[in-house]
Amino acid sequence: MHTMPQRCRQSGLIFALLVSVVYGTNALRSGKLDGTAPLLIDAYGAFADINDAAFSPLVQHWVSLGGIYAYAAVRGGGGLGEAWHQAATRENKQRSTDDMIGAIEHLIAKRYTSARRVSIIGISFGANIPGLMMLQRPDLLAAVLYEVGQPDEIRGAAFDPTAARNTAEIGDLDTPAGIHSLLKMSPYHQIPARVELPAVIVHTAKADYNFGSQMLTAKYVARLQRANSGNRPVLWVQTDEGHRALFGSGPKWAGAALAFLLWNSGVEQYQPGPG
């Protein structure tokens, strides 16, 4: 594992984005990276959250199969202090997604992986990053896991138990500027008429204490499926779990999610057989 400062340029400013990368010898070809390894990248980017280093069976297994895992400490999180958090709130919330795009482009340029071999995962509020990125830069992605997020930030601001916390981060329903900010960060409202999507799993949990309405997710998935001009699947998965990702929902769901990512990343042994 190593942490790599990625140099980013935005609005005339240059800053360093920290990206932690984990891989093993199975990701190498003739002793070096050649861009063929599948990449799984994660970020949260909100509420000054700090992702502490910890052992992950998912990361261990992904790396053992020749994959590369990365965590991007995007703006909105707290890894580089409160100013880093405040730099991506409300009208500037798009910066979290911009940082993720920059991190992936940097990893591709350094031959860690290549376009269409990248899978992105986001959970809870962090699901907004893959939710927006698959609309803005689908050309970079193989697959998306949109995990127990709120795709409709307008209705979420009105009805979710966690609405007060979320609106403080991205916008409110009390002012035109607040509504505009919510709309910009609402994956449901940002879906264009047509877009060639990567493979997508949208996951909701019936016992989720944060987002109680399955109807909003149903509308989101239906709109994604209608807009999709490509041939990759856009699926809605419901589990009986609480507010947790598929990888934490038992071996069956964890295995299915892992196989989905490897299949759509082009890993040979996970491709469908003849017939």
Secondary structure, DSSP 4 states (H G I P E B T S, - for coil): -EEEEEEEEETTEEEEEEEEEE--GGG-BTTB--S-S-EEEE----TT--------HHHHHHHHTT-EEEEE--TTSSTT-HHHHHTTSGGGTHHHHHHHHHHHHHHHHTTS--TTSEEEEEEGGGGHHHHHHHHH-GGGEEEEEEES--S-HHHHHHH-TTHHHHHHHH--SSSHHHHHHHHHT-TTTT--S-B---EEEEEEETT-SS---HHHHHHHHHHHHHHB-SSS-EEEEEES--S--GGGS-HHHHHHHHHHHHHHTT-GGGS----
